[in-house]
Amino acid sequence: MCAIAAVGDVDCDGGVDLAVGAWRRARQAGSVFVLLRDAMGVVFAAVEVAAPTGVTPTGSLGFGKSVAGVGDM
């Protein structure tokens, strides 16, 4: 199961970047991948945002289950 959302131009290069949730990717905790895209929409890099390691905090089992764009931060 995964989720995907447009998150705006995270790296300020003119392309709309994506967040892809990877629920329960590793050791029962999930990840979120930010796909950096150029102005033509081609992915040129993927950056993983992983759930905290070590002791699994309450709620991290659902990390990456859903993602959403939040607008201009």
N, C-alpha and C positions, 0 to 999 in steps of 0.2 A: 504494500500500500504506500502511495506517495501523494504529495500535494505539490502544486506549482502555482506561482503568482508572479506577475510583473511587479518589480520593485523600483522602477524608475531608473535613472541613469546614475548608478552608484559611483562609478569611476569617472564621471564627467567627460566621457569621450563621444557623446552623441548617440549612443546605443541604449536601448531599453534593456536592462539586465533582469534576470530571473532568479527567483529563489525556488529551490526544489527540496521538499522535505523528504527525508529517508527514514521513516519511522522504524525503530528497532533495528537499525543498521548493524550495530556492533554491541555485543554483550547486553542485549536487551534495551540499550539506550539508543536514541536516534541521532541523526545529524541533519543539518541543513546545508545544501550546496548553493552558493551564489554563482550563477553562470554569467560571466562578464561577456557581453556581446558588443561588437563594433556597430557602426552606424548602418551597416548592411544587414545586421541581425545574425552575423556569424559568431559563434562562441569561440573565443580565443583563450579563455582561462576558466578554471573552476576552482573556487575557494571553499573548503569545507569548514563549517562551523560545527564543532562536535559538542555533544553534551559533556558536562563535567566528568572528569575521570576520578577514580578512587571510590570513595563511598558514594553510592548512588543517592542523590538527594530526592526527597519526596517529589513526585511529579515528573521526574526526568524520563520515566518510561514512555511518556507521551511526547517527548521532545522530537520535533520534526513531523508529527502527525498532521499538522496543518500549518500553513504559512499564509501571510497576507501582506500586500503592499500597504505602506502607511503614509505615502505621500512625501512631500518635500520636508526633510528633516534638516 
